[in-house]
Amino acid sequence: MLIIKETLPTDLEKILAVETLAFNRCDEADLVKKLLHDQTAKPFLSLLAMRENEAIGHLLFTKAYLENSKDLVSIALLAPLAVIPNYQKQGVGSLLVKEGLKRLHQQNFNLVFVLGYPEYYQRFGFQSAQKLGFFSPFPIPPQHSDAWMVLALTKNILGLVSGTVKCANSLNQPEYWRE
Ligand SMILES: CC(C)(COP(=O)(O)OP(=O)(O)OC[C@H]1O[C@@H](n2cnc3c(N)ncnc32)[C@H](O)[C@@H]1OP(=O)(O)O)[C@@H](O)C(=O)NCCC(=O)NCCS
């Protein structure tokens, strides 16, 4: 049976193992570790997908804000999403994203942003953010501009606000915004 649970500080090693296996390198695990200790990333939503006692997927949303409209809307940034190779393409990533979006909606978040594969995130309702007037913390190369996406969790919010998204300090480095 697969369950999605919010992580505890004691889950850190499991989270880092999932991130490292999924990406086959340490960069994302290092970033997640920093974000989980970053005051500017809070409140974050950190979810683990557990099968029996094994952690097989992890998803992190961190707090962000819209420059010039800081108090008007509550926004979150999805990064990263990771599923370990043996369990990919079995719906685990989708379940994490859907459950995360549901919880963010319950917590009154208005907008969620992601820099990711357009074909993957479109299925959850994400659409090109730049075309809607939202700019990423650092410029995305034009060939990847469609990878910068937004999803509205509340009605009638798109068109009302726009501008540049500011992210947590740990993510505020140009190397995280290249593709
Ligand atoms: C990307 C990832 C999170 C997807 O998780 P998952 O559990 O395998 O995904 P799901 O089972 O929910 O969905 C599978 C679908 O996603 C598609 N998909 C997987 N990776 C994709 C990619 N890079 N680009 C586009 N589509 C992708 C699959 O083709 C499949 O499509 P289908 O439903 O039409 O058959 C997972 O493959 C992973 O951890 N990859 C390595 C880490 C990574 O790149 N994360 C970044 C996400 S932005």
The ligand as a Gaussian input file, in Angstrom:
#p B3LYP/6-31G(d) Opt

LIG

0 1
 C        9.865000      12.941000     -13.217000
 C        9.407000      11.998000     -12.113000
 C        9.288000      12.740000     -10.796000
 C        8.035000      11.436000     -12.503000
 O        7.565000      10.603000     -11.465000
 P        6.813000       9.261000     -11.803000
 O        6.293000       8.663000     -10.566000
 O        7.713000       8.414000     -12.636000
 O        5.633000       9.832000     -12.733000
 P        4.176000       9.269000     -12.910000
 O        4.162000       7.790000     -12.797000
 O        3.264000      10.047000     -12.060000
 O        3.890000       9.726000     -14.393000
 C        4.490000       9.015000     -15.423000
 C        4.342000       9.826000     -16.679000
 O        5.254000      10.917000     -16.610000
 C        5.996000      10.947000     -17.790000
 N        7.315000      11.498000     -17.531000
 C        8.255000      11.032000     -16.709000
 N        9.371000      11.777000     -16.816000
 C        9.082000      12.727000     -17.740000
 C        9.830000      13.766000     -18.323000
 N       11.090000      13.969000     -18.013000
 N        9.218000      14.556000     -19.233000
 C        7.954000      14.345000     -19.591000
 N        7.200000      13.345000     -19.102000
 C        7.773000      12.546000     -18.184000
 C        6.072000       9.500000     -18.210000
 O        6.374000       9.401000     -19.582000
 C        4.672000       9.017000     -17.911000
 O        3.786000       9.407000     -18.935000
 P        2.423000       8.606000     -19.230000
 O        1.566000       8.750000     -18.012000
 O        1.857000       9.340000     -20.403000
 O        2.842000       7.211000     -19.493000
 C       10.379000      10.797000     -11.939000
 O       10.531000      10.173000     -13.166000
 C       11.742000      11.207000     -11.392000
 O       11.936000      11.259000     -10.182000
 N       12.692000      11.472000     -12.293000
 C       14.036000      11.836000     -11.883000
 C       14.033000      13.109000     -11.119000
 C       13.501000      14.270000     -11.935000
 O       13.856000      14.469000     -13.100000
 N       12.672000      15.092000     -11.283000
 C       12.281000      16.357000     -11.868000
 C       10.837000      16.550000     -11.994000
 S       10.618000      18.220000     -12.595000

